[in-house]
Amino acid sequence: MPIVAQSTETTDWVSRFADEVIEESERRSPGKPVVVASGLSPSGPIHLGNLREVMTPHLVADEVRRRGHEVRHLISWDDYDRYRKVPAGVAGVDESWAEHIGKPLTSVPAPAGSAHPNWAEHFKAAMVASLGELGVEFDGISQTAQYTSGVYREQILHAMRHRADIDAVLAQYRTKQQPPKKQQQKAVDEAELEAAEGSGAADEDDGTGSSGYFPYKPYCGGCGKDLTTVTGYDDDTTELTYTCAACGFSETVRLTEFDRGKLVWKVDWPMRWAYEGVVFEPSGVDHSSPGSSFQVGGQIVGIFGGERPIGPMYAFVGISGMAKMSSSKGGVPTPADALQIMEPQLLRWLYARRRPNQSFKIAFDQEIQRLYDEWDKLDAKVADGSALPGDVAAHARAIGTAAGELPRTPRPLPYRTLASVADVTAGHQDQALRILSELDPEHPLTSLAEARPRYDRAEAWINTHVPADQRTIVRAEPDGELLKSLDDASLRSLRLLLDGLEDHWSLDGLTHLVYGVPKVQAGFSADAGPKELPPEIKTAQRTFFALLYRLLVSRDTGPRLPTLLLAVGQERVRALLGQ
């Protein structure tokens, strides 16, 4: 079955995939729920690149639900995978955790101070909380529970009986020369490749050993690690013998009753497709290469009586304003990090508006203000009916699901304004409310609750992502030396501003005033548009703005001046500007 085609048209990609998924599900399992799937490995912080593994099927599943079909979105927690390395930068973890390398993730202690019973549950919990906030409905499946309870026993025995067939498929790729990758996007680092493989098990061996090919790997009964080698297997009795390279332990077990091991990754994944009846599952860009798990799985799944899911290959998600995300380094941006500074609707929109094969960036720097401006403009266009159909669809998928709309901010004031207010007021909520209530005197804000949670997100962004040397500190006293050094033109510009403060004391009014002062000074009307003005006016405006910033905050730049003036207050502005 070919991977779902990805159109270059700017139409609603989710609806197109939903059409194909419904049709394919009816062909494979008529009358049964549609099954879509994601796989996540709680081997460390689950980052925003991994979130695309979830959001792509979530959006498709939600569209299928909107059309009245029953659908299951499975998230397989690959918590029975081996602990491969100690991730850097994780609080409460040091190099002593290296002693657990090779054990299942659920057998590794959680970071020090964690409330969770093991490593996997610790990192899973943060992702579950974020998915709840994002409105993602899913059925979680612990692979530890599946394997250790014997759910996959028949599938394991089937794989062992057909190990020669599996080996023959894998053999087609073991010696193939990998062609150069198409230069469709930037090179990816190790962590991104791991995320692309879904389970983080891309570098696991495929079961080949000196005693033959075996697609099953036991966890050692002595040390609990997977540094084991199967040395023999009897198909009739299902007796399997293995030895451990880590501790020297050896034993013979019967697979009809042994549940301390798992299929190797390239067999495990297609086994699950067949077992769960998965119709749709996306895969990372690395799956375009020969021998990748998705490509090989497409052949192995037939051995289990199933078919490979249809699904798009998705591109990676970048970050602006933070170090390149990597699950092997500290400071990895996770969904929880993003939701600390942006509302769920904006984060959903970033994933919904781009086709899966398009890369995009999530902003943790000043770019977040522009993204919010873009979102608010779209919101307004949707409200007045002027938005394009594809944008309307992405907006609808961002603000809610088939179950209903997500909670939203009652008065969604501009994010950049809220950030400026939070910056200037430095945590003083009464001051913040005073300023925000003056933005629109005809419709004053009566409580900060009206501006929440957006205000809280903007405040968090200011406190966590704006460097201390870029924070705004209003002067306590006028800059006497600077005021004395001003020429007549500069003093006149300040007088024009001060004379207009009282009559223009609102966000729109002050915007008109500060841009209008240089126009009036040059002999033009304050209402004159750009086409009526010479280019020098822009230079004069920049000079005037820089003067105001120096007098108010001792810098050449800062928050938008109308917001800053409101934040400082009329009386203090007059004092700092020398009145």
Secondary structure as UniProt FT lines:
FT   HELIX           13..28
FT   TURN            30..31
FT   STRAND          34..40
FT   HELIX           48..66
FT   TURN            67..68
FT   STRAND          71..77
FT   TURN            79..80
FT   TURN            88..89
FT   TURN            91..92
FT   HELIX           95..100
FT   TURN            101..102
FT   HELIX           105..107
FT   TURN            112..113
FT   HELIX           119..133
FT   TURN            134..135
FT   STRAND          139..142
FT   HELIX           143..148
FT   TURN            149..152
FT   HELIX           153..161
FT   HELIX           163..174
FT   HELIX           190..196
FT   TURN            202..203
FT   STRAND          208..209
FT   TURN            210..211
FT   STRAND          212..213
FT   STRAND          216..218
FT   TURN            221..223
FT   STRAND          228..233
FT   TURN            235..237
FT   STRAND          239..244
FT   TURN            245..247
FT   STRAND          250..254
FT   TURN            255..257
FT   STRAND          261..263
FT   HELIX           265..276
FT   STRAND          283..284
FT   HELIX           285..288
FT   TURN            290..291
FT   HELIX           293..300
FT   HELIX           301..304
FT   STRAND          313..314
FT   STRAND          317..320
FT   TURN            327..328
FT   HELIX           335..341
FT   HELIX           344..352
FT   TURN            356..357
FT   STRAND          360..363
FT   HELIX           367..384
FT   HELIX           389..399
FT   STRAND          400..401
FT   TURN            402..403
FT   STRAND          404..405
FT   HELIX           415..425
FT   TURN            426..427
FT   HELIX           429..437
FT   TURN            441..442
FT   HELIX           448..451
FT   TURN            452..453
FT   HELIX           454..465
FT   HELIX           468..470
FT   HELIX           480..485
FT   HELIX           488..500
FT   HELIX           502..504
FT   HELIX           507..521
FT   TURN            522..523
FT   TURN            526..527
FT   HELIX           530..532
FT   HELIX           536..553
FT   HELIX           561..568
FT   HELIX           570..576
FT   TURN            577..578
//
